[in-house]
Amino acid sequence: MRLSSVLITLLASAPAFAQSPPSGPAMIGEMFCIGLVGGDMEAVRSAMTTGLNAAIDAALERNDALQTAQPDEKPPLGDGVPWSGASDYSPQCTPAVASQSADTAEVTVRHTFPDEPVGDYEDTLFLVTVEGRYGETLWRIDDIAYDTGGDIGYEPGFTLRKTLVSTFE
């Protein structure tokens, strides 16, 4: 009987020991890192603003048109959408909410290379709130700033949106 009361006490207190799951900007950062490291960013696009998705779609359409017109040449987005500040994706990705207000947030994404730490760098997700289908407030990625914590060649302020335009200039 004593063992069962100990088990009941432990089970009842288990939620208190568990870490709460990420929510809001933290959850978006976790989702981004899982998609990036796993090599599948399609699900992450559901966590982007319609404006950012439209910019990505327009760039991909332009890329496809160039590929069709010049099939022997690699188009500007031949390696896909540049989701991070380096062409080599890191094996580890760690998000952290850097700042948050009622309707904006910045989530730092630390890209690490355990075997070569000199290659570590950070990008920053810029999040905004949008109204969901049922009137709820949702966090969405509106842009990604590259190389915010390292020196891999991007000028300060360079972002995914700017890259999607400048890559065709």
KEVO-21674 format. One line per 8 residues: number of its first residue (from 1); for each residue x, y, z of N, C-alpha, C. Coordinates in Angstrom, 2 decimals. Each point is the difference from the previous one (the first is absolute). Example, Ala and Ser with C-alpha at 12.3 -4.5 7.8 and 13.67 -1.06 7.14 Angstrom:
2
1) 13.19,-5.69,7.80,-0.89,1.19,0.00,0.90,1.20,0.00 ~ -0.35,1.05,-0.72,0.82,1.19,0.06,-0.77,1.09,0.73 .
END
This chain:
169
1) 0.82,-1.19,0.00,-0.82,1.19,0.00,0.87,1.26,0.00 ~ 1.08,-0.06,0.75,0.89,1.15,0.08,0.60,0.30,-1.38 ~ 0.38,-1.03,-0.77,0.57,0.19,-1.32,-0.99,0.68,-0.94 ~ -1.25,-0.39,0.05,-0.99,0.62,-0.88,-0.23,1.45,0.36 ~ 0.05,0.36,1.25,-0.18,1.41,0.37,1.19,0.84,-0.44 ~ 1.19,-0.59,0.02,1.19,0.70,-0.48,-0.12,0.22,-1.51 ~ -0.43,-1.04,-0.73,-0.18,0.12,-1.45,-1.04,1.05,-0.35 ~ -1.11,-0.01,0.72,-1.06,0.99,-0.25,0.54,1.40,0.24 .
9) 0.75,0.19,1.06,0.58,1.31,0.31,0.96,0.43,-1.11 ~ 0.86,-0.93,-0.45,0.94,0.32,-1.06,-0.71,0.34,-1.31 ~ -0.99,-0.80,-0.37,-0.74,0.26,-1.23,-0.75,1.32,0.06 ~ -0.57,0.29,1.14,-0.75,1.25,0.15,0.91,1.21,-0.09 ~ 1.24,-0.16,0.45,0.91,1.15,-0.02,0.86,0.03,-1.26 ~ -0.12,-0.98,-0.88,0.81,-0.05,-1.21,-0.10,1.26,-0.85 ~ -1.20,0.56,-0.21,-0.05,1.23,-0.79,0.81,1.14,0.61 ~ 0.13,0.03,1.31,0.78,1.05,0.64,1.48,-0.16,-0.32 .
17) 0.46,-1.23,-0.20,1.40,-0.24,-0.31,0.29,0.20,-1.48 ~ -1.01,-0.15,-0.83,0.20,0.10,-1.44,0.20,1.46,-0.40 ~ 0.80,0.19,-1.02,0.19,1.35,-0.53,-1.16,0.31,-0.93 ~ -0.53,1.23,0.08,-1.11,0.34,-0.87,0.46,0.00,-1.45 ~ -0.88,-0.41,-0.89,0.36,0.01,-1.41,0.13,1.44,-0.49 ~ 0.82,0.23,-1.02,0.13,1.36,-0.50,-1.31,0.49,-0.60 ~ -0.23,1.29,0.12,-1.19,0.58,-0.60,0.37,1.36,-0.58 ~ -0.87,0.55,-0.80,0.25,1.32,-0.59,1.29,0.03,-0.79 .
25) 0.78,1.08,0.13,1.25,0.11,-0.74,0.97,-1.16,0.24 ~ 0.04,-0.51,1.22,0.89,-1.14,0.29,-0.39,-1.21,-0.84 ~ -1.29,-0.25,-0.13,-0.47,-1.14,-0.79,0.34,0.19,-1.48 ~ -0.15,1.21,-0.51,0.33,0.27,-1.39,1.50,-0.24,-0.23 ~ 0.82,0.44,0.95,1.44,-0.24,-0.10,0.34,-1.48,-0.01 ~ -0.65,-0.76,0.88,0.22,-1.46,0.04,-0.41,-0.64,-1.32 ~ -1.15,0.41,-0.52,-0.50,-0.54,-1.26,0.99,0.30,-1.14 ~ 0.51,1.22,-0.01,0.96,0.40,-1.02,1.25,-0.88,0.05 .
33) 0.54,-0.19,1.19,1.22,-0.82,0.15,-0.24,-1.46,-0.37 ~ -1.13,-0.55,0.38,-0.31,-1.39,-0.35,-0.07,-0.15,-1.52 ~ -0.68,0.93,-0.66,-0.10,-0.05,-1.46,1.35,0.17,-0.67 ~ 0.81,0.94,0.51,1.29,0.29,-0.62,0.95,-1.19,0.13 ~ 0.14,-0.52,1.21,0.91,-1.12,0.23,-0.50,-1.26,-0.70 ~ -1.32,-0.16,-0.06,-0.59,-1.16,-0.66,-0.06,0.12,-1.51 ~ 0.31,1.18,-0.53,0.02,0.19,-1.44,-1.37,0.09,-0.65 ~ -1.02,0.35,0.78,-1.35,0.11,-0.56,-0.67,1.24,0.56 .
41) 0.05,1.09,-0.75,-0.54,1.27,0.46,-1.44,0.24,-0.43 ~ -0.60,-0.93,-0.72,-1.38,0.21,-0.48,-0.97,0.25,1.16 ~ 0.08,-0.77,1.06,-0.92,0.20,1.13,0.25,1.35,0.67 ~ 1.24,0.47,-0.03,0.34,1.28,0.62,-0.65,1.15,-0.75 ~ -0.24,-0.18,-1.29,-0.64,1.07,-0.78,-1.39,0.33,0.54 ~ -0.64,-0.96,0.66,-1.31,0.28,0.61,0.14,0.97,1.18 ~ 1.22,0.18,0.49,0.25,0.91,1.11,0.61,1.31,-0.50 ~ -0.20,0.30,-1.28,0.49,1.25,-0.59,-1.18,0.88,-0.40 .
49) 0.26,1.29,-0.07,-1.05,0.92,-0.41,-0.34,-0.23,-1.47 ~ -1.18,0.43,-0.39,-0.38,-0.14,-1.40,0.94,0.82,-0.88 ~ 0.47,1.13,0.51,0.93,0.83,-0.77,1.32,-0.69,-0.26 ~ 0.55,-0.66,1.01,1.26,-0.71,-0.20,-0.20,-1.20,-0.91 ~ -1.10,-0.71,0.17,-0.29,-1.13,-0.89,-0.16,0.47,-1.45 ~ -0.63,1.15,-0.20,-0.17,0.54,-1.36,1.36,0.35,-0.60 ~ 0.90,0.58,0.80,1.34,0.35,-0.49,0.77,-1.26,-0.37 ~ -0.13,-1.05,0.80,0.68,-1.27,-0.30,-0.58,-0.60,-1.28 .
57) -1.32,-0.03,-0.11,-0.64,-0.57,-1.20,0.41,0.77,-1.26 ~ 0.04,1.32,0.08,0.38,0.82,-1.16,1.44,-0.30,-0.42 ~ 0.89,-0.12,0.97,1.40,-0.30,-0.31,0.13,-1.40,-0.60 ~ -0.73,-0.96,0.52,0.06,-1.37,-0.53,-0.56,-0.05,-1.43 ~ -1.06,0.77,-0.27,-0.56,0.05,-1.36,1.02,0.61,-0.96 ~ 0.64,1.06,0.44,1.03,0.63,-0.82,1.15,-0.96,-0.25 ~ 0.38,-0.72,1.03,1.07,-0.98,-0.10,-0.37,-1.10,-1.01 ~ -1.24,-0.49,0.09,-0.46,-1.04,-0.94,0.00,0.51,-1.44 .
65) -0.39,1.26,-0.21,0.00,0.57,-1.35,1.42,0.07,-0.56 ~ 0.96,0.38,0.85,1.39,0.04,-0.45,0.51,-1.40,-0.31 ~ -0.38,-0.97,0.81,0.41,-1.39,-0.22,-0.57,-0.52,-1.32 ~ -1.24,0.35,-0.30,-0.63,-0.42,-1.25,0.68,0.66,-1.20 ~ 0.32,1.28,0.13,0.62,0.74,-1.09,1.45,-0.43,-0.24 ~ 0.69,-0.40,1.07,1.41,-0.40,-0.11,0.22,-1.31,0.76 ~ -0.47,-1.11,-0.53,0.04,-1.27,0.72,1.40,-0.52,0.33 ~ 1.01,0.48,-0.70,1.37,-0.47,0.26,0.71,0.82,1.08 .
73) -0.66,1.04,0.48,0.62,0.86,1.01,-0.73,-0.13,1.33 ~ 0.77,0.09,1.06,-0.60,-0.06,1.34,-0.65,1.35,0.29 ~ -1.29,-0.01,0.36,-0.68,1.27,0.30,0.44,0.54,1.37 ~ -0.30,1.27,0.27,0.43,0.62,1.26,-0.43,-0.77,1.26 ~ -1.18,-0.59,-0.03,-0.46,-0.77,1.16,0.10,-1.51,-0.27 ~ 1.03,-0.37,-0.73,0.21,-1.40,-0.35,0.19,-0.91,1.20 ~ 0.46,0.56,1.11,0.16,-0.77,1.24,-1.20,0.17,0.93 ~ -1.04,0.68,-0.47,-1.19,0.21,0.80,-0.01,1.37,0.66 .
81) -1.02,0.22,0.79,-0.16,1.27,0.73,1.10,0.08,1.06 ~ 0.70,1.12,0.09,1.06,0.13,1.01,-0.59,0.28,1.39 ~ -0.31,-1.06,0.70,-0.66,0.13,1.31,0.93,0.50,1.09 ~ 1.31,-0.09,-0.20,0.93,0.47,1.02,1.12,0.78,-0.67 ~ 0.82,0.61,0.82,1.05,0.87,-0.49,1.20,-0.69,-0.61 ~ 0.06,-1.30,0.03,1.13,-0.73,-0.60,-0.54,-1.06,-0.94 ~ 0.77,-0.28,-1.02,-0.47,-1.01,-0.96,0.07,-1.41,0.57 ~ 0.91,-0.23,0.94,0.08,-1.31,0.67,-0.83,0.06,1.27 .
89) -1.07,-0.79,0.02,-0.84,0.00,1.19,0.72,-0.72,1.13 ~ -0.15,0.53,1.18,0.67,-0.57,1.17,-0.76,-1.21,0.53 ~ 0.71,-0.91,0.67,-0.67,-1.17,0.55,-0.80,0.31,1.27 ~ 0.26,1.16,0.60,-0.73,0.37,1.21,-0.55,1.41,-0.13 ~ -1.21,0.18,0.51,-0.70,1.28,-0.09,-0.71,0.22,1.33 ~ 0.26,1.14,0.62,-0.60,0.29,1.30,-0.67,1.37,-0.02 ~ -1.33,0.04,0.18,-0.68,1.30,0.03,-0.07,0.57,1.42 ~ -0.07,1.32,0.08,-0.20,0.67,1.28,-0.72,1.32,-0.27 .
97) -1.03,0.27,0.77,-0.73,1.25,-0.16,0.90,1.13,0.51 ~ 0.37,0.91,-0.90,0.90,1.10,0.35,-0.78,1.20,0.52 ~ -1.15,0.26,-0.62,-0.84,1.12,0.46,-1.43,-0.29,-0.43 ~ -0.93,0.58,0.76,-1.41,-0.21,-0.31,-0.83,1.15,0.54 ~ -0.91,0.48,-0.84,-0.99,0.99,0.43,-1.36,-0.62,-0.27 ~ -1.03,0.79,0.09,-1.35,-0.54,-0.21,-0.21,-0.53,-1.41 ~ 0.66,0.63,-1.00,-0.27,-0.42,-1.38,1.23,-0.27,-0.85 ~ 1.19,0.06,0.58,1.22,-0.35,-0.73,0.93,-0.80,0.92 .
105) 0.86,-0.78,-0.61,1.00,-0.75,0.76,1.19,-0.27,-0.89 ~ 1.15,-0.17,0.62,1.20,-0.43,-0.71,0.47,-1.28,0.66 ~ 0.22,-1.02,-0.82,0.48,-1.29,0.49,1.37,-0.24,-0.62 ~ 1.01,-0.08,0.85,1.35,-0.28,-0.47,0.11,-1.50,-0.27 ~ 0.56,-0.33,-1.14,0.21,-1.40,-0.37,1.51,-0.22,-0.08 ~ 0.51,-0.76,0.95,1.45,-0.28,0.04,0.28,-1.28,-0.77 ~ 0.82,0.12,-1.04,0.40,-1.15,-0.82,1.39,-0.43,0.47 ~ 0.13,-1.24,0.42,1.29,-0.45,0.53,0.53,-1.23,-0.74 .
113) 1.31,-0.02,-0.08,0.74,-1.10,-0.60,0.90,-0.58,1.09 ~ -0.44,-1.07,0.68,0.77,-0.54,1.12,1.45,-0.34,-0.35 ~ 0.26,-0.46,-1.21,1.36,-0.38,-0.38,0.84,1.19,-0.46 ~ -0.66,1.12,-0.26,0.71,1.18,-0.48,-0.69,1.27,0.51 ~ 0.14,0.29,1.30,-0.71,1.14,0.61,0.28,1.35,-0.63 ~ 1.12,0.12,-0.71,0.30,1.27,-0.63,-1.06,0.35,-1.06 ~ -0.73,-1.00,-0.47,-1.03,0.22,-1.00,-1.36,0.36,0.56 ~ -0.15,0.03,1.32,-1.28,0.34,0.63,-0.44,1.41,-0.40 .
121) -1.30,0.18,-0.14,-0.54,1.32,-0.32,-1.45,0.07,0.49 ~ -0.56,1.20,-0.06,-1.39,0.22,0.41,-0.77,0.73,-1.08 ~ -1.24,-0.38,-0.15,-0.96,0.74,-0.80,-1.09,0.46,0.96 ~ -0.85,0.89,-0.43,-1.10,0.46,0.85,-1.31,-0.06,-0.77 ~ -0.98,-0.66,0.60,-1.35,-0.04,-0.56,-0.74,1.24,0.50 ~ -0.63,0.73,-0.91,-0.84,1.13,0.37,-1.44,-0.48,-0.05 ~ -0.67,0.02,1.14,-1.37,-0.48,0.10,-0.96,1.16,0.22 ~ -1.20,-0.17,-0.52,-1.09,0.95,0.23,-1.25,-0.80,0.35 .
129) -0.96,0.67,0.58,-1.27,-0.67,0.26,-0.95,0.27,-1.16 ~ -0.81,-0.99,-0.28,-1.04,0.13,-1.03,-1.29,-0.57,0.59 ~ -1.10,0.39,-0.60,-1.28,-0.54,0.44,-0.25,-1.33,-0.70 ~ -0.33,-1.01,0.78,-0.29,-1.32,-0.54,-1.39,-0.08,-0.59 ~ -0.28,-1.11,-0.57,-1.29,-0.24,-0.66,-1.18,0.21,0.94 ~ 0.16,-0.31,1.26,-1.11,0.11,0.95,0.16,1.19,0.94 ~ 0.82,0.96,-0.40,0.18,1.22,0.79,1.09,-0.08,1.05 ~ 0.66,-1.14,0.11,1.06,-0.14,1.00,1.28,0.68,-0.50 .
137) 0.88,0.33,0.93,1.27,0.62,-0.34,1.05,-1.09,-0.19 ~ 0.69,0.05,-1.14,1.01,-1.00,-0.33,1.34,0.69,-0.27 ~ 1.08,-0.65,0.37,1.33,0.49,-0.32,0.43,-0.57,-1.34 ~ 0.61,0.83,-0.85,0.46,-0.44,-1.31,1.36,0.64,-0.32 ~ 0.83,-0.74,-0.73,1.30,0.51,-0.44,-0.25,0.96,-1.17 ~ 0.52,1.22,0.13,-0.17,0.99,-1.06,1.28,0.24,-0.79 ~ 1.14,-0.37,0.58,1.28,0.11,-0.71,1.08,-0.69,0.83 ~ 1.16,-0.19,-0.61,1.13,-0.63,0.68,1.22,0.86,-0.28 .
145) 0.65,0.50,1.05,1.25,0.76,-0.16,1.16,-0.98,0.06 ~ 0.89,0.11,-0.97,1.13,-0.91,-0.08,1.21,0.50,0.77 ~ 0.76,-0.96,0.52,1.33,0.28,0.53,-0.01,1.07,1.08 ~ -0.93,-0.11,0.93,-0.09,1.02,1.04,0.97,-0.23,1.14 ~ 0.70,-1.14,0.00,0.91,-0.27,1.11,1.35,-0.52,-0.43 ~ 0.31,0.14,-1.26,1.28,-0.52,-0.47,0.54,0.88,-1.10 ~ 0.87,-0.55,-0.80,0.56,0.75,-1.10,0.14,-0.93,-1.20 ~ -1.12,-0.28,-0.65,0.04,-0.91,-1.15,-0.27,0.74,-1.30 .
153) 0.14,1.32,0.04,-0.03,0.75,-1.24,-1.20,0.87,-0.29 ~ -1.03,-0.05,0.81,-1.16,0.84,-0.26,0.17,1.37,0.64 ~ -0.45,1.02,-0.71,0.00,1.34,0.57,-1.09,0.07,1.07 ~ 0.17,0.84,1.02,-1.05,0.15,1.00,-1.32,0.37,-0.66 ~ -1.07,-0.61,0.45,-1.32,0.30,-0.53,-0.40,-0.86,-1.18 ~ 0.85,-0.94,-0.43,-0.35,-0.84,-1.14,-0.99,-1.06,0.45 ~ -1.08,-0.17,-0.77,-1.08,-0.89,0.41,-0.43,-0.94,-1.13 ~ -0.84,-0.95,0.34,-0.55,-0.91,-0.99,-0.74,0.77,-1.08 .
161) -0.86,0.93,0.39,-0.76,0.79,-1.00,0.94,0.71,-0.97 ~ 1.05,0.63,0.52,0.95,0.71,-0.87,0.72,-0.98,-0.92 ~ 0.33,-1.18,0.52,0.69,-1.01,-0.80,-0.88,-0.49,-1.14 ~ -1.29,-0.18,0.28,-0.92,-0.49,-1.02,-0.11,0.96,-1.17 ~ 0.25,1.29,0.24,-0.05,1.00,-1.07,1.39,0.16,-0.63 ~ 1.02,0.18,0.84,1.34,0.31,-0.53,0.64,-1.17,-0.74 ~ -0.41,-1.20,0.28,0.60,-1.15,-0.67,-0.29,-0.02,-1.50 ~ -1.02,0.76,-0.42,-0.36,0.05,-1.42,0.49,1.28,-0.68 .
169) 0.68,0.86,0.73,0.47,1.28,-0.57,1.33,-0.17,-0.69 .
END
